[in-house]
Amino acid sequence: MSFKRNVIMLAGSGFIAQALPVLLSPILTRLYEPSVFGEYSLITSIIILLSILATGRYELAMFADGGKDEKLRIVSLCWLWSFVFALLSLGVLAFLYVIEWQYFSLIYLLIPFGLFFYATYQVNYCFQNSEANYKFMVRLRVMHSVILITSQLVFGLLISSPSGMLLGFILSYVLIYYLNIRLGVNAKLIPNFKSKFYIELMTKHKKYPMFLLPGHFLNSLARLSPNLLLPVNYSFVDAGYFLLIQRVLGAPVSIIANSVSDVFKEEAAKSIRLNGNCHDIWVGTFKKLLFVGALGGVIGYIFIEPIILLLFGVEWSQSGVYAKILLPMFCFQFVASPLSCLFYICGKQRHDLGLQVVISLVTVPIFFLSPDIKTALTIYSVSYVAIYSYVIALTFVFSRGSSEEIID
C-alpha cells in the first residue's frame, strides 16, 4: 500500500511539474519570440548534456549498498566534480571570448552557472530518492516548476530575450539549491572528507563513470540532438518551433506514459517472479496503449494546426506543420516508452546500451545531411517510428522470458 501511495505521490508531482509549463506556454509565447525559445533550447540542452559528464554518474552509486555517511560523501564528491567542471567550462568560454570566436555570445558565459546548479539539483534529488524522502522530493519538484515558470514570466516582462528565459532557468535551480541546503542535504552533515577518501570513493564506484556514463550520455545526446543541431544547421526560429512541439506533444505523452509505466513496471515484475513471464500483462497493456495512441494520433492530425494557431498565435503557426510531421513519432513513443522498462526488469541492459548507440548514430547525422528542415524532421520521425517499433518487438520477446532473467 505504501509503495502504491509513493508511486501515486511522485507521479502526481511529476504531472504538476510538467503540466505547469505546458499550461502557461501560451503566455510565454507572447513574451518570447520563436528565436528566443530556440536559443534557450540550445543553451539548456548543452547544460543538461554537460551535467552528465560533470557528475560522472557517481550520484547513482547512492542507490547501491551503503549507509547515509557514504551517500553524503558521494554528494560531496559530485558537488566537487560539478564545481570543477563548471570552472573548466568557464575557462573554455573565456578563451573563446578572448580569441573572438565568431559564434560566441556573452550569454554563453551563463552556462557554467546553470551547469553547476542543475547538476547539484540532480545529485541532491538522487540523495533524497535513495533515502526514500518522497514527500520532500514531491515538494522539490513542484516548487522548482513553480519557481521556473514564475521567474521566466517575470523576466519575460523585463527582458524579452534568451537572457530572460535563461536567467529564469538558472534562478529556479539556485533557489532550489538553497532550499535543499536548508531543508534537505545540509552541508554541515557531510562527514569530514580528505582528498584520499575522494580517490578511494572514485575507485570503489568506478563502474558508474565507466559503464553508465557512456550510455546515459548517448541517450541524452540522441534525445537532445534536435535542440542542439537545429539552431546550428537551420535557425533559432526552427529550434523554437521544435521546443514548443516538445512542450505541446512531448510533455503530455511523457506524463501519461510515465504513469502507465509505473503501474506496468510493478505488475510485470510481480508476474515474472510468480509465473516466469509477463506476456499477458504485456499484451493487455500494449492493446490499451495502441488504442489510445492511435486515437490520439488521428485527433491530433486533424486538430493540431488550428489548436496551435488558436493558443499561440500566427507567429507560431509553423509549429503546427512540424507537429504533424512528428506526430507518428510521438504516437509510437507513447506505446513503446512504458513497455521499455522490461529492458531493466529482464536484465537486458546490454541491449539497451546497443540501442542507444544505434539511435545516436542514426539520429545525429540527420540534421547535418538533410537539405531542409522538413526533410530532416520527416526522416527523424520515420527513424524513431522504426526504432520504437523495434523496441516494442523486443519487449514482446522479453515478456515471454523466464524469471531467471530478472535482476534483483
ZATOR-628813 format. One record per residue (C-alpha): chain; x, y, z; residue in one letter. Coordinates in steps of 0.1 Angstrom, whole numbers, plus 5000, padded with zeros to 4 digits. Each point is the difference from the previous one (the first is absolute). Example, Ala and Ser with C-alpha at 12.3 -4.5 7.8 and 13.67 -1.06 7.14 Angstrom:
BEGIN
site mol A&east 5123&north 4955&up 5078&type A .
site mol A&east 5014&north 5034&up 4993&type S .
% end
This chain:
BEGIN
site mol A&east 5000&north 5000&up 5000&type M .
site mol A&east 5029&north 5023&up 5009&type S .
site mol A&east 5017&north 4993&up 4967&type F .
site mol A&east 4969&north 5009&up 4980&type K .
site mol A&east 4995&north 5031&up 5020&type R .
site mol A&east 5036&north 5011&up 4993&type N .
site mol A&east 4996&north 4993&up 4963&type V .
site mol A&east 4968&north 5020&up 4998&type I .
site mol A&east 5015&north 5028&up 5020&type M .
site mol A&east 5031&north 5002&up 4978&type L .
site mol A&east 4979&north 4996&up 4968&type A .
site mol A&east 4977&north 5028&up 5012&type G .
site mol A&east 5029&north 5024&up 5006&type S .
site mol A&east 5015&north 4991&up 4967&type G .
site mol A&east 4967&north 5008&up 4983&type F .
site mol A&east 4998&north 5034&up 5017&type I .
site mol A&east 5036&north 5008&up 4993&type A .
site mol A&east 4996&north 4991&up 4963&type Q .
site mol A&east 4965&north 5014&up 4995&type A .
site mol A&east 5007&north 5035&up 5013&type L .
site mol A&east 5025&north 5010&up 4972&type P .
site mol A&east 4976&north 4985&up 4974&type V .
site mol A&east 4969&north 5019&up 5014&type L .
site mol A&east 5019&north 5033&up 5002&type L .
site mol A&east 5018&north 4996&up 4966&type S .
site mol A&east 4973&north 5022&up 4983&type P .
site mol A&east 5011&north 5029&up 5023&type I .
site mol A&east 5038&north 4993&up 4995&type L .
site mol A&east 4996&north 5000&up 4962&type T .
site mol A&east 4985&north 5035&up 5002&type R .
site mol A&east 5030&north 5012&up 5020&type L .
site mol A&east 5028&north 4982&up 4981&type Y .
site mol A&east 5004&north 4996&up 4962&type E .
site mol A&east 5007&north 4966&up 4984&type P .
site mol A&east 5037&north 5008&up 4995&type S .
site mol A&east 5003&north 5007&up 5038&type V .
site mol A&east 4985&north 4966&up 5007&type F .
site mol A&east 5025&north 4985&up 4975&type G .
site mol A&east 5031&north 5015&up 5016&type E .
site mol A&east 4987&north 4992&up 5035&type Y .
site mol A&east 4995&north 4964&up 4988&type S .
site mol A&east 5036&north 4998&up 4987&type L .
site mol A&east 5015&north 5013&up 5032&type I .
site mol A&east 4980&north 4980&up 5025&type T .
site mol A&east 5006&north 4968&up 4979&type S .
site mol A&east 5038&north 5007&up 5002&type I .
site mol A&east 4996&north 5004&up 5038&type I .
site mol A&east 4981&north 4967&up 5003&type I .
site mol A&east 5025&north 4981&up 4979&type L .
site mol A&east 5030&north 5014&up 5019&type L .
site mol A&east 4984&north 4992&up 5033&type S .
site mol A&east 5003&north 4963&up 4993&type I .
site mol A&east 5037&north 5004&up 4995&type L .
site mol A&east 5003&north 5023&up 5030&type A .
site mol A&east 4988&north 4975&up 5026&type T .
site mol A&east 5014&north 4969&up 4983&type G .
site mol A&east 4967&north 4982&up 5009&type R .
site mol A&east 5015&north 4994&up 5035&type Y .
site mol A&east 4967&north 5012&up 5015&type E .
site mol A&east 4985&north 4967&up 4989&type L .
site mol A&east 5023&north 4982&up 5024&type A .
site mol A&east 4979&north 5013&up 5028&type M .
site mol A&east 4974&north 4973&up 4991&type F .
site mol A&east 5026&north 4973&up 5006&type A .
site mol A&east 5007&north 4986&up 5034&type D .
site mol A&east 5014&north 5026&up 5024&type G .
site mol A&east 4990&north 5020&up 5030&type G .
site mol A&east 4990&north 5036&up 5002&type K .
site mol A&east 5035&north 5012&up 5006&type D .
site mol A&east 5012&north 4984&up 4968&type E .
site mol A&east 4971&north 5015&up 4981&type K .
site mol A&east 5009&north 5035&up 5014&type L .
site mol A&east 5036&north 4994&up 4989&type R .
site mol A&east 4988&north 4992&up 4965&type I .
site mol A&east 4979&north 5032&up 5001&type V .
site mol A&east 5032&north 5019&up 5009&type S .
site mol A&east 5020&north 4983&up 4973&type L .
site mol A&east 4974&north 5009&up 4974&type C .
site mol A&east 4998&north 5036&up 5012&type W .
site mol A&east 5038&north 5002&up 4997&type L .
site mol A&east 5000&north 4985&up 4965&type W .
site mol A&east 4972&north 5023&up 4989&type S .
site mol A&east 5018&north 5031&up 5013&type F .
site mol A&east 5033&north 4990&up 4983&type V .
site mol A&east 4982&north 4992&up 4967&type F .
site mol A&east 4981&north 5033&up 5002&type A .
site mol A&east 5034&north 5019&up 5005&type L .
site mol A&east 5015&north 4981&up 4970&type L .
site mol A&east 4971&north 5009&up 4978&type S .
site mol A&east 5002&north 5036&up 5011&type L .
site mol A&east 5037&north 5000&up 4991&type G .
site mol A&east 4992&north 4986&up 4965&type V .
site mol A&east 4973&north 5026&up 4995&type L .
site mol A&east 5024&north 5028&up 5012&type A .
site mol A&east 5026&north 4988&up 4975&type F .
site mol A&east 4974&north 5001&up 4972&type L .
site mol A&east 4991&north 5035&up 5010&type Y .
site mol A&east 5036&north 5011&up 5000&type V .
site mol A&east 5007&north 4986&up 4965&type I .
site mol A&east 4967&north 5016&up 4988&type E .
site mol A&east 4985&north 4967&up 4987&type W .
site mol A&east 4974&north 5010&up 4974&type Q .
site mol A&east 4973&north 4979&up 5015&type Y .
site mol A&east 5006&north 5012&up 5036&type F .
site mol A&east 4973&north 5019&up 5018&type S .
site mol A&east 5003&north 5016&up 5035&type L .
site mol A&east 4969&north 4980&up 5011&type I .
site mol A&east 5021&north 4968&up 4998&type Y .
site mol A&east 5019&north 5012&up 5031&type L .
site mol A&east 4969&north 4991&up 5020&type L .
site mol A&east 5005&north 4963&up 4990&type I .
site mol A&east 5024&north 4991&up 5028&type P .
site mol A&east 4977&north 5014&up 5027&type F .
site mol A&east 4970&north 4981&up 4985&type G .
site mol A&east 5021&north 4969&up 4998&type L .
site mol A&east 5011&north 5000&up 5036&type F .
site mol A&east 4965&north 5006&up 5015&type F .
site mol A&east 4983&north 4976&up 4976&type Y .
site mol A&east 5025&north 4973&up 5008&type A .
site mol A&east 4998&north 5004&up 5037&type T .
site mol A&east 4962&north 5000&up 4999&type Y .
site mol A&east 5001&north 4966&up 4983&type Q .
site mol A&east 5025&north 4987&up 5026&type V .
site mol A&east 4979&north 5013&up 5029&type N .
site mol A&east 4969&north 4985&up 4985&type Y .
site mol A&east 5017&north 4966&up 4997&type C .
site mol A&east 5010&north 5003&up 5037&type F .
site mol A&east 4964&north 5006&up 5011&type Q .
site mol A&east 4989&north 4971&up 4978&type N .
site mol A&east 5026&north 4976&up 5014&type S .
site mol A&east 4987&north 5010&up 5035&type E .
site mol A&east 4964&north 4995&up 4990&type A .
site mol A&east 4991&north 5036&up 5009&type N .
site mol A&east 4972&north 5000&up 4975&type Y .
site mol A&east 4980&north 5029&up 5016&type K .
site mol A&east 5031&north 5022&up 4998&type F .
site mol A&east 5005&north 4989&up 4963&type M .
site mol A&east 4964&north 5010&up 4992&type V .
site mol A&east 5005&north 5034&up 5016&type R .
site mol A&east 5033&north 5005&up 4981&type L .
site mol A&east 4984&north 4991&up 4966&type R .
site mol A&east 4969&north 5023&up 5005&type V .
site mol A&east 5020&north 5029&up 5015&type M .
site mol A&east 5025&north 4998&up 4971&type H .
site mol A&east 4973&north 5001&up 4974&type S .
site mol A&east 4982&north 5029&up 5016&type V .
site mol A&east 5032&north 5020&up 5005&type I .
site mol A&east 5012&north 4993&up 4964&type L .
site mol A&east 4968&north 5010&up 4983&type I .
site mol A&east 4995&north 5031&up 5023&type T .
site mol A&east 5035&north 5012&up 4995&type S .
site mol A&east 4999&north 4996&up 4962&type Q .
site mol A&east 4967&north 5019&up 4999&type L .
site mol A&east 5014&north 5028&up 5021&type V .
site mol A&east 5033&north 5002&up 4980&type F .
site mol A&east 4979&north 4999&up 4968&type G .
site mol A&east 4983&north 5032&up 5010&type L .
site mol A&east 5034&north 5016&up 5006&type L .
site mol A&east 5023&north 4983&up 4975&type I .
site mol A&east 4983&north 4984&up 4971&type S .
site mol A&east 5032&north 4984&up 4988&type S .
site mol A&east 5018&north 4966&up 5005&type P .
site mol A&east 5016&north 5015&up 5031&type S .
site mol A&east 4966&north 5004&up 5016&type G .
site mol A&east 4991&north 4963&up 4995&type M .
site mol A&east 5035&north 4988&up 5010&type L .
site mol A&east 5001&north 5022&up 5031&type L .
site mol A&east 4966&north 4986&up 5010&type G .
site mol A&east 5014&north 4965&up 4995&type F .
site mol A&east 5032&north 5006&up 5021&type I .
site mol A&east 4981&north 5019&up 5027&type L .
site mol A&east 4976&north 4971&up 5005&type S .
site mol A&east 5029&north 4976&up 5006&type Y .
site mol A&east 5018&north 5025&up 5023&type V .
site mol A&east 4970&north 5003&up 5022&type L .
site mol A&east 4993&north 4963&up 5001&type I .
site mol A&east 5037&north 4994&up 5008&type Y .
site mol A&east 4996&north 5025&up 5029&type Y .
site mol A&east 4969&north 4983&up 5013&type L .
site mol A&east 5016&north 4966&up 4997&type N .
site mol A&east 5030&north 5011&up 5021&type I .
site mol A&east 4976&north 5015&up 5026&type R .
site mol A&east 4975&north 4972&up 5001&type L .
site mol A&east 5015&north 4969&up 4983&type G .
site mol A&east 5038&north 4993&up 4995&type V .
site mol A&east 5015&north 5023&up 5026&type N .
site mol A&east 5037&north 5005&up 4992&type A .
site mol A&east 5008&north 4999&up 5038&type K .
site mol A&east 4988&north 4964&up 5001&type L .
site mol A&east 5026&north 4988&up 4975&type I .
site mol A&east 5028&north 4982&up 5018&type P .
site mol A&east 5036&north 5014&up 4999&type N .
site mol A&east 5015&north 4989&up 4967&type F .
site mol A&east 5036&north 5000&up 4991&type K .
site mol A&east 5013&north 4998&up 4964&type S .
site mol A&east 5011&north 4963&up 5004&type K .
site mol A&east 4964&north 4991&up 5009&type F .
site mol A&east 4988&north 5015&up 4967&type Y .
site mol A&east 5025&north 4978&up 4982&type I .
site mol A&east 4988&north 4969&up 5019&type E .
site mol A&east 4964&north 5009&up 4993&type L .
site mol A&east 5006&north 5005&up 4963&type M .
site mol A&east 5019&north 4967&up 4998&type T .
site mol A&east 4973&north 4981&up 5018&type K .
site mol A&east 4973&north 5013&up 4977&type H .
site mol A&east 5020&north 5002&up 4968&type K .
site mol A&east 4974&north 4979&up 4981&type K .
site mol A&east 4976&north 5029&up 5000&type Y .
site mol A&east 5020&north 5024&up 4978&type P .
site mol A&east 5014&north 4970&up 4980&type M .
site mol A&east 4968&north 4983&up 4991&type F .
site mol A&east 4970&north 5022&up 5008&type L .
site mol A&east 5014&north 5033&up 4989&type L .
site mol A&east 5005&north 4991&up 4963&type P .
site mol A&east 4965&north 4985&up 4997&type G .
site mol A&east 4983&north 5029&up 5018&type H .
site mol A&east 5020&north 5025&up 4980&type F .
site mol A&east 4991&north 4984&up 4967&type L .
site mol A&east 4963&north 4998&up 5010&type N .
site mol A&east 4999&north 5037&up 5008&type S .
site mol A&east 5020&north 5009&up 4969&type L .
site mol A&east 4975&north 4982&up 4978&type A .
site mol A&east 4970&north 5015&up 5019&type R .
site mol A&east 5014&north 5035&up 4999&type L .
site mol A&east 5015&north 4999&up 4965&type S .
site mol A&east 4972&north 5021&up 4984&type P .
site mol A&east 5004&north 5027&up 5027&type N .
site mol A&east 5038&north 5000&up 4994&type L .
site mol A&east 5001&north 4997&up 4963&type L .
site mol A&east 4969&north 5019&up 4987&type L .
site mol A&east 5015&north 5034&up 5010&type P .
site mol A&east 5034&north 4991&up 4985&type V .
site mol A&east 4988&north 4987&up 4966&type N .
site mol A&east 4967&north 5018&up 4995&type Y .
site mol A&east 4990&north 5029&up 5023&type S .
site mol A&east 4991&north 5009&up 5036&type F .
site mol A&east 4964&north 5005&up 4988&type V .
site mol A&east 4997&north 4964&up 4988&type D .
site mol A&east 5015&north 4989&up 5034&type A .
site mol A&east 4974&north 5021&up 5017&type G .
site mol A&east 4972&north 4983&up 4981&type Y .
site mol A&east 5014&north 4967&up 5009&type F .
site mol A&east 5002&north 5009&up 5037&type L .
site mol A&east 4963&north 5010&up 5000&type L .
site mol A&east 4991&north 4966&up 4984&type I .
site mol A&east 5019&north 4983&up 5028&type Q .
site mol A&east 4979&north 5018&up 5025&type R .
site mol A&east 4966&north 4996&up 4983&type V .
site mol A&east 5004&north 4964&up 4989&type L .
site mol A&east 5031&north 4986&up 5018&type G .
site mol A&east 4990&north 5010&up 5035&type A .
site mol A&east 4965&north 4986&up 5000&type P .
site mol A&east 5013&north 4967&up 4984&type V .
site mol A&east 5027&north 4998&up 5028&type S .
site mol A&east 4975&north 5007&up 5028&type I .
site mol A&east 4975&north 4973&up 4989&type I .
site mol A&east 5027&north 4975&up 4989&type A .
site mol A&east 5019&north 5004&up 5033&type N .
site mol A&east 4969&north 4993&up 5020&type S .
site mol A&east 4992&north 4969&up 4980&type V .
site mol A&east 5037&north 4989&up 5003&type S .
site mol A&east 4998&north 5003&up 5038&type D .
site mol A&east 4971&north 4975&up 5001&type V .
site mol A&east 5013&north 4977&up 4973&type F .
site mol A&east 5034&north 4999&up 5016&type K .
site mol A&east 4987&north 4987&up 5033&type E .
site mol A&east 4975&north 4976&up 4985&type E .
site mol A&east 5025&north 4986&up 4974&type A .
site mol A&east 5027&north 4994&up 5026&type A .
site mol A&east 4975&north 4982&up 5023&type K .
site mol A&east 4986&north 4978&up 4972&type S .
site mol A&east 5035&north 4990&up 4989&type I .
site mol A&east 5010&north 4990&up 5036&type R .
site mol A&east 4967&north 4980&up 5004&type L .
site mol A&east 4995&north 4986&up 4965&type N .
site mol A&east 5034&north 5002&up 4982&type G .
site mol A&east 4986&north 5025&up 4975&type N .
site mol A&east 4978&north 5031&up 4996&type C .
site mol A&east 4986&north 4992&up 4966&type H .
site mol A&east 4963&north 5005&up 5009&type D .
site mol A&east 5007&north 5033&up 5017&type I .
site mol A&east 5021&north 5012&up 4971&type W .
site mol A&east 4972&north 4991&up 4975&type V .
site mol A&east 4973&north 5018&up 5020&type G .
site mol A&east 5022&north 5031&up 5005&type T .
site mol A&east 5010&north 5001&up 4964&type F .
site mol A&east 4964&north 4998&up 4987&type K .
site mol A&east 4990&north 5029&up 5023&type K .
site mol A&east 5030&north 5021&up 4991&type L .
site mol A&east 4995&north 4993&up 4963&type L .
site mol A&east 4963&north 5010&up 5001&type F .
site mol A&east 5007&north 5033&up 5019&type V .
site mol A&east 5030&north 5008&up 4978&type G .
site mol A&east 4982&north 4993&up 4967&type A .
site mol A&east 4970&north 5020&up 5011&type L .
site mol A&east 5022&north 5029&up 5012&type G .
site mol A&east 5019&north 4999&up 4968&type G .
site mol A&east 4969&north 5003&up 4978&type V .
site mol A&east 4985&north 5028&up 5022&type I .
site mol A&east 5034&north 5018&up 5001&type G .
site mol A&east 5005&north 4998&up 4962&type Y .
site mol A&east 4966&north 5017&up 4995&type I .
site mol A&east 5001&north 5027&up 5027&type F .
site mol A&east 5037&north 5007&up 5008&type I .
site mol A&east 5005&north 5028&up 4976&type E .
site mol A&east 4968&north 5020&up 5009&type P .
site mol A&east 5007&north 4994&up 5037&type I .
site mol A&east 5035&north 5014&up 4998&type I .
site mol A&east 4988&north 5030&up 4980&type L .
site mol A&east 4973&north 5007&up 5025&type L .
site mol A&east 5021&north 4996&up 5031&type L .
site mol A&east 5034&north 5014&up 4989&type F .
site mol A&east 4992&north 5024&up 4972&type G .
site mol A&east 5009&north 5004&up 4963&type V .
site mol A&east 5037&north 5004&up 5008&type E .
site mol A&east 5001&north 4964&up 5012&type W .
site mol A&east 4978&north 4985&up 4972&type S .
site mol A&east 5030&north 4982&up 4984&type Q .
site mol A&east 5002&north 4979&up 5032&type S .
site mol A&east 4967&north 4984&up 4990&type G .
site mol A&east 5015&north 4989&up 4966&type V .
site mol A&east 5031&north 4985&up 5018&type Y .
site mol A&east 4977&north 4983&up 5026&type A .
site mol A&east 4981&north 4981&up 4973&type K .
site mol A&east 5033&north 4987&up 4987&type I .
site mol A&east 5011&north 4988&up 5035&type L .
site mol A&east 4966&north 4987&up 5011&type L .
site mol A&east 5007&north 4964&up 4990&type P .
site mol A&east 5032&north 5000&up 5020&type M .
site mol A&east 4982&north 5012&up 5032&type F .
site mol A&east 4973&north 4974&up 4995&type C .
site mol A&east 5025&north 4971&up 4998&type F .
site mol A&east 5019&north 5016&up 5029&type Q .
site mol A&east 4968&north 4999&up 5020&type F .
site mol A&east 4997&north 4962&up 4994&type V .
site mol A&east 5037&north 4991&up 5003&type A .
site mol A&east 5010&north 5021&up 5030&type S .
site mol A&east 4981&north 4982&up 5028&type P .
site mol A&east 5008&north 4965&up 4986&type L .
site mol A&east 5038&north 5008&up 4998&type S .
site mol A&east 5004&north 4996&up 5037&type C .
site mol A&east 5003&north 4962&up 4992&type L .
site mol A&east 5035&north 5007&up 4989&type F .
site mol A&east 5009&north 5005&up 5036&type Y .
site mol A&east 4975&north 4977&up 5017&type I .
site mol A&east 5013&north 4971&up 4978&type C .
site mol A&east 5037&north 5009&up 5003&type G .
site mol A&east 5004&north 5011&up 4964&type K .
site mol A&east 5022&north 5031&up 5006&type Q .
site mol A&east 5025&north 4989&up 4974&type R .
site mol A&east 4972&north 5001&up 4974&type H .
site mol A&east 4990&north 5034&up 5012&type D .
site mol A&east 5036&north 5014&up 4997&type L .
site mol A&east 5003&north 4986&up 4965&type G .
site mol A&east 4967&north 5016&up 4991&type L .
site mol A&east 5011&north 5034&up 5013&type Q .
site mol A&east 5032&north 4998&up 4979&type V .
site mol A&east 4978&north 4992&up 4969&type V .
site mol A&east 4976&north 5029&up 5008&type I .
site mol A&east 5029&north 5024&up 5003&type S .
site mol A&east 5016&north 4988&up 4967&type L .
site mol A&east 4967&north 5003&up 4982&type V .
site mol A&east 4984&north 5032&up 5014&type T .
site mol A&east 5030&north 5023&up 5004&type V .
site mol A&east 5012&north 5000&up 4963&type P .
site mol A&east 4964&north 5008&up 4988&type I .
site mol A&east 5003&north 5036&up 5008&type F .
site mol A&east 5033&north 5003&up 4983&type F .
site mol A&east 4992&north 4983&up 4968&type L .
site mol A&east 4963&north 5011&up 4993&type S .
site mol A&east 4996&north 5028&up 4974&type P .
site mol A&east 4972&north 5017&up 5019&type D .
site mol A&east 4982&north 5000&up 5033&type I .
site mol A&east 4968&north 4981&up 4988&type K .
site mol A&east 5021&north 4972&up 4985&type T .
site mol A&east 5021&north 4998&up 5032&type A .
site mol A&east 4969&north 4997&up 5022&type L .
site mol A&east 4983&north 4975&up 4977&type T .
site mol A&east 5031&north 4977&up 5000&type I .
site mol A&east 5003&north 5006&up 5038&type Y .
site mol A&east 4964&north 4990&up 5006&type S .
site mol A&east 5001&north 4969&up 4977&type V .
site mol A&east 5033&north 4989&up 5017&type S .
site mol A&east 4985&north 5001&up 5034&type Y .
site mol A&east 4969&north 4982&up 4989&type V .
site mol A&east 5023&north 4972&up 4988&type A .
site mol A&east 5020&north 5001&up 5032&type I .
site mol A&east 4969&north 5000&up 5023&type Y .
site mol A&east 4985&north 4971&up 4979&type S .
site mol A&east 5032&north 4980&up 5006&type Y .
site mol A&east 4998&north 5008&up 5038&type V .
site mol A&east 4964&north 4988&up 5001&type I .
site mol A&east 5010&north 4968&up 4982&type A .
site mol A&east 5029&north 4994&up 5024&type L .
site mol A&east 4978&north 5005&up 5031&type T .
site mol A&east 4975&north 4976&up 4986&type F .
site mol A&east 5028&north 4974&up 4998&type V .
site mol A&east 5012&north 5009&up 5035&type F .
site mol A&east 4965&north 4997&up 5014&type S .
site mol A&east 5001&north 4963&up 4992&type R .
site mol A&east 5032&north 4994&up 5018&type G .
site mol A&east 5007&north 4982&up 5033&type S .
site mol A&east 5004&north 5013&up 5036&type S .
site mol A&east 5037&north 4992&up 4998&type E .
site mol A&east 5004&north 5031&up 4979&type E .
site mol A&east 4989&north 5023&up 5028&type I .
site mol A&east 5027&north 5020&up 5016&type I .
site mol A&east 4992&north 5004&up 5037&type D .
% end
